[in-house]
Amino acid sequence: MTALRGRDYRNLLAAGLISETGDWLLLVALPILVYEITGSTLGTAIAFLGELVPPILLGTFAGRLADRWNRRRALIWLSVAQAATLLPLLFAGGRLWVVYAVIAVQAGLATFTEPTRNALVPAVTPREHLVQANSLLALTGNLGRLVGGPLGGLLLALGDLPTIVVVDAVSFGLAAVLYARIRTGQGTRASGTTEVGGGAGYDHRRIRAGLVVAGLSAVAQGMFVVLFVPFVYRELHGGADEAGLLRGVQAIGAIAAGLLLGLLARRCRAGVLAAAGMAAFGVVGLLTWNGSLVTTETPVYVVLFVVVGAPGVVAVTGLFSALQEAGGNRVGRVFGALTTVFAAGQAIGMIAGGLLGDRVDLVALLNVQAGLYLTAALVAAVGLVTADGPARTDGEKGRPPSGETGVANESGSGGFEPNPLGDSGGMQPPSVNQGNTAKT
């Protein structure tokens, strides 16, 4: 895979894999811990909503900082801070306020980490490799989920929260070491002498379309978080085992899609991937929710949930790549805005699902959820696909887009950094950022 040839990108990818695995240990364990302490679903819901407040309040500000500070250095110190602020959990002793405080602080730090990391991708990857680079980042996120999620639940069942905390803290420390090995942008700031090397000029229309797509899909995701378990219990007549199995097998399809995209990415346009992924997500969702009217056999739903993992990776990869291409020298602000939009959308979806789940027919409500993905696909087709520029020819590979000032990146990554003598143009998930605000 061409993107892996870049040393800086490999370090960024490895840092993501290690920290994601540690994150999923804790992300699975903490809601369970809250429920064990409180015995209340409300207490658990507060824990989930507590993760969304910091990105809603701070996402845009974090994006502005991502365009001003040295992204590499910022990621190092943010990782150190994330490791340090986990340590109070070692002395929580069942005190709920300590758990809530750690959840909120971790979410706040992730709000600054995700736009910064996503804005760094174009600096360590040539533009023609962005789709491949983002697909591999999505792949590592799902690998981290596949390993860290079950392990976190197992360790907590064994009563070993300190081990979870230490492992997650160590993962942040290792990530900081890997970020320190990135040479792109060393000694420069993103504002004025921006680290963004692969983006064209700021494209307002494409950015707006991408944020609308993210918002619609976030509302759908928030609804899913609340309605999934009732669907398994009420419609499929299953229990905790079936719910855990169906959530876990999604990672299989996601990993397969990440690998395939890594191989075929250079033939794919970012906008097409975003539109196709959202459309497939919606269609598989409709088949899943309405399939319960025909059969409730678990193997059928295992297959459907394996399949639905794939379009999620395709959609996020396409959306991230499109926003990185359109963000230009303001890519940090774009991803800061994306963080805020996605977190707010998830909160809206969770609240709507919680208020309507016991008052409206569940299958009908889930059909609305799938319809939001189809609507997002339509917006992506109009606002992202039609805005896709012509594919680069082989002769253009490795050169910045016309009108950009650029010098070859001396890091060996094969990317570009803006010419320090040129005009930067100055001025953003879900992680949809790929990080914490999307980990539901």
VEXDREN-2710 file (C-alpha; in Angstrom, 1 decimal):
% VEXDREN-2710
k/r/px/py/pz
1/MET/0.0/0.0/0.0
2/THR/1.5/3.2/-1.2
3/ALA/0.5/5.4/1.8
4/LEU/2.5/3.1/4.1
5/ARG/5.8/4.0/2.4
6/GLY/5.8/7.3/4.3
7/ARG/7.7/7.0/7.6
8/ASP/5.7/9.8/9.2
9/TYR/2.4/8.4/8.2
10/ARG/3.4/5.0/9.6
11/ASN/4.1/6.6/12.9
12/LEU/0.8/8.4/12.9
13/LEU/-1.0/5.1/12.0
14/ALA/0.8/3.1/14.7
15/ALA/0.1/5.8/17.3
16/GLY/-3.6/5.7/16.4
17/LEU/-3.8/1.9/16.7
18/ILE/-2.1/1.8/20.1
19/SER/-4.1/4.6/21.6
20/GLU/-7.4/3.3/20.1
21/THR/-6.9/-0.1/21.7
22/GLY/-6.3/1.4/25.1
23/ASP/-9.2/3.8/24.6
24/TRP/-11.6/0.9/23.9
25/LEU/-10.5/-0.9/27.1
26/LEU/-11.8/2.1/29.0
27/LEU/-14.8/3.1/26.8
28/VAL/-16.3/-0.3/27.3
29/ALA/-15.4/-0.6/31.0
30/LEU/-16.5/2.9/32.3
31/PRO/-20.2/2.7/31.4
32/ILE/-20.4/-0.8/33.0
33/LEU/-18.7/0.6/36.1
34/VAL/-21.1/3.5/36.3
35/TYR/-24.0/1.1/36.0
36/GLU/-22.6/-1.2/38.7
37/ILE/-22.2/1.8/41.0
38/THR/-25.6/3.4/40.4
39/GLY/-27.7/0.5/39.2
40/SER/-29.4/3.2/37.0
41/THR/-29.7/3.5/33.3
42/LEU/-29.9/7.3/33.9
43/GLY/-26.5/7.2/35.4
44/THR/-25.1/5.4/32.4
45/ALA/-26.9/7.8/30.0
46/ILE/-25.2/10.7/31.9
47/ALA/-21.8/9.1/31.3
48/PHE/-22.5/8.9/27.5
49/LEU/-23.8/12.4/27.3
50/GLY/-20.9/13.6/29.4
51/GLU/-18.6/12.5/26.6
52/LEU/-20.5/14.8/24.1
53/VAL/-20.6/18.0/26.1
54/PRO/-16.9/18.9/25.6
55/PRO/-16.8/18.5/21.8
56/ILE/-20.1/20.5/21.5
57/LEU/-18.7/23.3/23.5
58/LEU/-15.0/23.2/22.5
59/GLY/-14.9/21.6/19.0
60/THR/-14.8/24.8/17.0
61/PHE/-12.2/26.4/19.3
62/ALA/-10.1/23.2/19.1
63/GLY/-10.2/23.4/15.3
64/ARG/-8.9/27.0/15.4
65/LEU/-6.0/25.9/17.6
66/ALA/-5.2/23.0/15.3
67/ASP/-4.6/25.6/12.6
68/ARG/-2.3/27.7/14.8
69/TRP/-0.1/25.3/16.8
70/ASN/2.5/22.8/15.8
71/ARG/0.3/19.8/15.4
72/ARG/3.1/17.2/16.0
73/ARG/4.1/18.9/19.3
74/ALA/0.5/19.4/20.3
75/LEU/-0.3/15.7/19.9
76/ILE/2.7/14.7/22.0
77/TRP/1.5/16.9/25.0
78/LEU/-2.1/16.0/24.5
79/SER/-1.2/12.3/24.8
80/VAL/0.8/12.9/27.9
81/ALA/-2.1/14.9/29.4
82/GLN/-4.5/12.1/28.5
83/ALA/-2.3/9.5/30.3
84/ALA/-2.0/11.7/33.4
85/THR/-5.7/12.5/33.8
86/LEU/-6.5/8.8/33.8
87/LEU/-4.7/8.2/37.1
88/PRO/-7.4/9.5/39.5
89/LEU/-9.4/6.4/38.5
90/LEU/-6.8/4.3/40.4
91/PHE/-8.1/6.0/43.6
92/ALA/-11.8/6.5/42.8
93/GLY/-12.9/3.8/45.2
94/GLY/-16.4/3.7/43.9
95/ARG/-16.8/7.5/44.0
96/LEU/-19.0/8.3/41.0
97/TRP/-18.0/12.0/40.7
98/VAL/-14.4/10.9/40.1
99/VAL/-15.5/8.6/37.2
100/TYR/-17.7/11.4/35.7
101/ALA/-14.8/13.9/36.0
102/VAL/-12.4/11.6/34.2
103/ILE/-14.9/10.9/31.5
104/ALA/-15.4/14.6/30.9
105/VAL/-11.7/15.5/31.0
106/GLN/-10.8/12.6/28.6
107/ALA/-13.6/13.8/26.2
108/GLY/-12.3/17.3/26.4
109/LEU/-8.7/16.3/25.6
110/ALA/-9.9/14.1/22.7
111/THR/-11.8/17.1/21.4
112/PHE/-8.4/18.8/20.8
113/THR/-6.6/15.6/19.7
114/GLU/-9.0/14.5/16.9
115/PRO/-9.0/17.7/14.8
116/THR/-5.3/18.0/15.3
117/ARG/-4.6/14.4/14.2
118/ASN/-7.0/14.5/11.3
119/ALA/-5.5/17.9/10.1
120/LEU/-2.0/16.4/10.2
121/VAL/-2.9/13.6/7.8
122/PRO/-2.6/15.7/4.6
123/ALA/0.8/16.9/5.8
124/VAL/2.2/13.4/6.0
125/THR/0.4/12.0/2.9
126/PRO/0.3/13.2/-0.7
127/ARG/-3.2/14.2/-1.9
128/GLU/-3.6/11.3/-4.2
129/HIS/-3.1/8.9/-1.3
130/LEU/-5.6/10.6/1.2
131/VAL/-8.4/8.0/0.6
132/GLN/-6.0/5.1/1.2
133/ALA/-4.5/6.9/4.3
134/ASN/-7.9/7.5/5.8
135/SER/-9.1/4.0/5.1
136/LEU/-6.1/2.6/7.0
137/LEU/-6.7/4.9/9.9
138/ALA/-10.3/3.6/10.0
139/LEU/-9.0/0.1/9.8
140/THR/-6.8/0.6/12.8
141/GLY/-9.6/2.1/14.8
142/ASN/-11.7/-1.0/14.2
143/LEU/-8.8/-3.3/15.1
144/GLY/-8.4/-1.4/18.3
145/ARG/-12.2/-1.8/19.0
146/LEU/-12.1/-5.5/18.2
147/VAL/-9.2/-6.1/20.6
148/GLY/-9.8/-3.5/23.3
149/GLY/-13.6/-3.7/23.7
150/PRO/-13.9/-7.4/24.7
151/LEU/-10.7/-7.2/26.7
152/GLY/-12.0/-4.2/28.7
153/GLY/-15.2/-6.0/29.5
154/LEU/-13.3/-9.1/30.6
155/LEU/-10.8/-7.3/32.8
156/LEU/-13.6/-5.3/34.5
157/ALA/-15.5/-8.6/35.1
158/LEU/-12.4/-9.8/36.8
159/GLY/-12.4/-6.7/39.0
160/ASP/-9.2/-5.3/37.5
161/LEU/-10.0/-1.6/36.8
162/PRO/-6.4/-0.6/37.8
163/THR/-5.0/-2.8/35.0
164/ILE/-7.3/-1.2/32.5
165/VAL/-6.3/2.3/33.6
166/VAL/-2.5/1.5/33.5
167/VAL/-2.8/-0.1/30.1
168/ASP/-4.7/2.9/28.6
169/ALA/-2.2/5.3/30.2
170/VAL/0.7/3.3/28.7
171/SER/-1.0/3.4/25.3
172/PHE/-1.1/7.2/25.4
173/GLY/2.6/7.2/26.4
174/LEU/3.6/5.0/23.5
175/ALA/1.5/7.2/21.2
176/ALA/3.4/10.3/22.4
177/VAL/6.7/8.6/21.5
178/LEU/5.4/7.7/18.0
179/TYR/4.2/11.3/17.5
180/ALA/7.6/12.5/18.5
181/ARG/9.1/10.5/15.7
182/ILE/7.1/12.4/13.1
183/ARG/9.4/14.9/11.4
184/THR/6.9/16.7/9.2
185/GLY/6.3/20.3/10.3
186/GLN/8.9/20.1/13.0
187/GLY/9.6/23.6/14.3
188/THR/6.7/25.1/12.3
189/ARG/3.2/26.2/13.2
190/ALA/0.1/25.5/11.2
191/SER/-0.9/29.2/10.9
192/GLY/1.2/31.3/8.5
193/THR/3.5/28.4/7.6
194/THR/0.9/25.7/7.6
195/GLU/1.6/22.0/7.8
196/VAL/-1.2/21.3/5.4
197/GLY/0.4/19.9/2.2
198/GLY/-2.3/18.1/0.3
199/GLY/-5.3/20.3/0.3
200/ALA/-6.6/22.6/-2.5
201/GLY/-8.0/26.0/-1.7
202/TYR/-10.8/26.3/0.9
203/ASP/-14.1/25.1/-0.8
204/HIS/-17.1/26.5/1.1
205/ARG/-19.7/24.6/-0.8
206/ARG/-18.0/21.2/-0.2
207/ILE/-17.3/21.9/3.4
208/ARG/-21.0/22.8/4.1
209/ALA/-22.1/19.7/2.3
210/GLY/-19.7/17.6/4.3
211/LEU/-20.9/19.0/7.6
212/VAL/-24.5/18.4/6.7
213/VAL/-23.7/14.8/5.9
214/ALA/-21.9/14.5/9.2
215/GLY/-24.8/16.0/11.1
216/LEU/-27.4/13.8/9.6
217/SER/-25.4/10.6/10.1
218/ALA/-24.6/11.7/13.7
219/VAL/-28.3/12.0/14.5
220/ALA/-28.8/8.5/13.1
221/GLN/-25.9/7.2/15.1
222/GLY/-27.3/8.7/18.3
223/MET/-30.7/7.1/17.7
224/PHE/-28.9/3.8/17.1
225/VAL/-27.1/4.0/20.4
226/VAL/-30.3/4.3/22.3
227/LEU/-32.6/2.0/20.2
228/PHE/-30.3/-0.9/19.4
229/VAL/-30.7/-2.8/22.7
230/PRO/-34.5/-2.4/22.8
231/PHE/-34.5/-3.6/19.2
232/VAL/-32.6/-6.8/20.2
233/TYR/-34.8/-7.4/23.2
234/ARG/-38.2/-6.4/21.8
235/GLU/-38.1/-7.3/18.1
236/LEU/-35.5/-10.1/18.0
237/HIS/-36.4/-11.5/21.5
238/GLY/-32.8/-11.7/22.4
239/GLY/-30.7/-10.7/25.4
240/ALA/-27.3/-9.3/26.4
241/ASP/-25.4/-12.1/24.6
242/GLU/-27.1/-11.4/21.3
243/ALA/-26.6/-7.6/21.7
244/GLY/-22.9/-8.0/22.4
245/LEU/-22.4/-10.4/19.6
246/LEU/-24.2/-8.1/17.0
247/ARG/-22.2/-5.0/18.1
248/GLY/-18.9/-6.9/18.0
249/VAL/-19.3/-8.5/14.5
250/GLN/-19.6/-5.0/13.0
251/ALA/-15.9/-4.8/13.3
252/ILE/-15.4/-7.7/10.9
253/GLY/-17.1/-5.9/8.0
254/ALA/-15.3/-2.7/8.9
255/ILE/-11.9/-4.3/8.9
256/ALA/-12.6/-6.1/5.5
257/ALA/-13.7/-2.8/4.0
258/GLY/-10.6/-1.0/5.3
259/LEU/-8.3/-3.5/3.8
260/LEU/-10.1/-3.4/0.4
261/LEU/-10.1/0.3/0.4
262/GLY/-6.4/0.3/1.1
263/LEU/-5.9/-1.7/-2.0
264/LEU/-8.3/0.1/-4.3
265/ALA/-8.3/3.6/-2.9
266/ARG/-6.4/5.3/-5.8
267/ARG/-9.2/4.4/-8.1
268/CYS/-11.9/6.0/-5.8
269/ARG/-13.1/9.5/-5.5
270/ALA/-13.7/10.8/-2.0
271/GLY/-17.2/12.2/-2.7
272/VAL/-18.3/9.0/-4.4
273/LEU/-17.2/6.9/-1.4
274/ALA/-19.1/9.2/1.1
275/ALA/-22.3/9.0/-1.0
276/ALA/-22.1/5.3/-1.7
277/GLY/-21.2/4.4/1.9
278/MET/-24.1/6.4/3.4
279/ALA/-26.5/5.0/0.8
280/ALA/-25.4/1.4/1.6
281/PHE/-25.7/2.1/5.3
282/GLY/-29.3/3.2/4.9
283/VAL/-30.3/0.3/2.7
284/VAL/-28.7/-2.3/5.0
285/GLY/-30.4/-0.5/7.9
286/LEU/-33.8/-0.8/6.3
287/LEU/-33.2/-4.5/5.6
288/THR/-32.1/-5.1/9.2
289/TRP/-34.9/-3.3/11.0
290/ASN/-37.7/-4.6/8.7
291/GLY/-36.2/-8.1/8.6
292/SER/-37.6/-8.6/12.1
293/LEU/-41.0/-8.8/10.6
294/VAL/-39.9/-11.9/8.6
295/THR/-37.4/-13.7/10.8
296/THR/-35.7/-13.3/14.2
297/GLU/-33.0/-15.9/13.6
298/THR/-29.7/-14.7/15.1
299/PRO/-27.5/-16.0/12.2
300/VAL/-29.4/-13.7/9.8
301/TYR/-28.7/-10.7/11.9
302/VAL/-25.1/-11.6/12.4
303/VAL/-24.6/-11.5/8.6
304/LEU/-26.4/-8.2/8.4
305/PHE/-24.3/-6.6/11.1
306/VAL/-21.1/-7.9/9.6
307/VAL/-22.2/-6.3/6.3
308/VAL/-23.2/-3.0/7.8
309/GLY/-19.7/-2.5/9.2
310/ALA/-18.3/-2.1/5.7
311/PRO/-20.3/1.0/4.5
312/GLY/-19.5/2.8/7.7
313/VAL/-15.8/2.7/7.0
314/VAL/-16.4/3.6/3.3
315/ALA/-18.6/6.6/4.2
316/VAL/-16.2/7.9/6.9
317/THR/-13.1/7.5/4.7
318/GLY/-14.8/9.3/1.8
319/LEU/-16.1/12.1/4.1
320/PHE/-12.8/12.7/5.8
321/SER/-10.8/12.7/2.6
322/ALA/-13.3/15.1/0.9
323/LEU/-13.0/17.5/3.9
324/GLN/-9.2/17.3/3.9
325/GLU/-9.1/18.1/0.2
326/ALA/-11.6/21.0/0.6
327/GLY/-10.1/22.4/3.8
328/GLY/-6.9/23.8/2.3
329/ASN/-5.0/25.7/4.9
330/ARG/-8.0/25.7/7.3
331/VAL/-8.3/22.0/7.6
332/GLY/-8.0/22.1/11.4
333/ARG/-11.0/24.4/11.6
334/VAL/-13.0/22.1/9.4
335/PHE/-12.4/19.1/11.6
336/GLY/-13.0/21.2/14.7
337/ALA/-16.4/22.1/13.2
338/LEU/-16.9/18.5/12.3
339/THR/-16.3/17.5/15.9
340/THR/-18.9/19.9/17.2
341/VAL/-21.5/19.0/14.5
342/PHE/-21.1/15.3/15.1
343/ALA/-21.3/15.5/18.9
344/ALA/-24.3/17.8/18.7
345/GLY/-26.0/15.5/16.2
346/GLN/-25.4/12.4/18.4
347/ALA/-26.9/14.2/21.4
348/ILE/-30.0/15.1/19.4
349/GLY/-30.3/11.5/18.2
350/MET/-29.9/10.1/21.7
351/ILE/-32.4/12.5/23.2
352/ALA/-34.9/11.8/20.4
353/GLY/-34.4/8.0/20.7
354/GLY/-34.9/8.2/24.4
355/LEU/-38.0/10.3/24.3
356/LEU/-39.7/8.5/21.4
357/GLY/-38.5/4.9/21.9
358/ASP/-41.3/4.0/24.3
359/ARG/-44.0/6.1/22.5
360/VAL/-43.5/5.3/18.8
361/ASP/-43.4/1.9/17.0
362/LEU/-39.7/0.9/17.3
363/VAL/-39.4/-0.4/13.8
364/ALA/-40.9/2.7/12.4
365/LEU/-38.5/4.9/14.4
366/LEU/-35.5/2.8/13.2
367/ASN/-36.7/3.3/9.6
368/VAL/-36.5/7.0/10.2
369/GLN/-32.9/6.4/11.4
370/ALA/-32.1/4.5/8.2
371/GLY/-33.8/7.3/6.2
372/LEU/-31.4/9.8/7.7
373/TYR/-28.5/7.9/6.2
374/LEU/-30.2/7.9/2.8
375/THR/-30.7/11.6/3.1
376/ALA/-27.1/12.1/3.9
377/ALA/-26.2/10.0/0.8
378/LEU/-28.3/12.4/-1.3
379/VAL/-26.5/15.5/0.2
380/ALA/-23.1/13.8/-0.4
381/ALA/-24.1/13.0/-4.0
382/VAL/-25.0/16.6/-4.7
383/GLY/-22.5/18.5/-2.6
384/LEU/-19.5/16.2/-2.6
385/VAL/-19.6/14.0/-5.7
386/THR/-20.4/16.9/-8.1
387/ALA/-17.7/18.9/-6.5
388/ASP/-15.0/16.2/-7.0
389/GLY/-12.3/17.5/-9.2
390/PRO/-10.9/15.5/-12.1
391/ALA/-8.7/12.5/-11.1
392/ARG/-5.0/13.2/-11.2
393/THR/-2.9/11.8/-13.9
394/ASP/0.2/9.9/-13.2
395/GLY/2.2/12.9/-14.2
396/GLU/0.6/15.0/-11.5
397/LYS/1.3/12.6/-8.6
398/GLY/3.5/14.0/-6.0
399/ARG/2.8/17.7/-7.0
400/PRO/0.6/20.1/-5.1
401/PRO/-2.5/21.3/-6.8
402/SER/-2.3/24.2/-9.2
403/GLY/-1.9/27.5/-7.5
404/GLU/-0.5/26.0/-4.3
405/THR/2.9/27.0/-3.1
406/GLY/4.8/23.9/-1.9
407/VAL/8.1/22.4/-1.3
408/ALA/8.9/18.8/-1.1
409/ASN/8.5/17.4/2.4
410/GLU/12.0/16.6/3.8
411/SER/10.5/14.1/6.2
412/GLY/10.6/11.3/3.6
413/SER/6.9/10.9/3.8
414/GLY/6.4/11.9/0.2
415/GLY/4.0/14.7/1.2
416/PHE/4.3/18.5/0.8
417/GLU/4.6/21.4/3.2
418/PRO/3.7/24.9/2.2
419/ASN/6.5/27.1/1.1
420/PRO/7.4/29.3/4.1
421/LEU/7.8/32.2/1.8
422/GLY/4.4/31.7/0.2
423/ASP/1.0/32.9/1.2
424/SER/-0.8/30.5/3.5
425/GLY/-4.2/31.9/2.9
426/GLY/-4.6/32.0/6.7
427/MET/-7.8/31.5/8.6
428/GLN/-12.5/22.7/10.7
429/PRO/-15.5/13.8/12.5
430/PRO/-16.4/12.0/14.3
431/SER/-14.7/11.6/14.4
432/VAL/-17.6/12.2/11.7
433/ASN/-14.6/12.0/13.8
434/GLN/-12.7/8.7/13.9
435/GLY/-12.0/9.1/17.5
436/ASN/-13.9/9.4/20.8
437/THR/-17.0/11.1/19.7
438/ALA/-17.7/8.4/17.2
439/LYS/-17.0/5.5/19.6
440/THR/-20.5/4.6/20.4
END
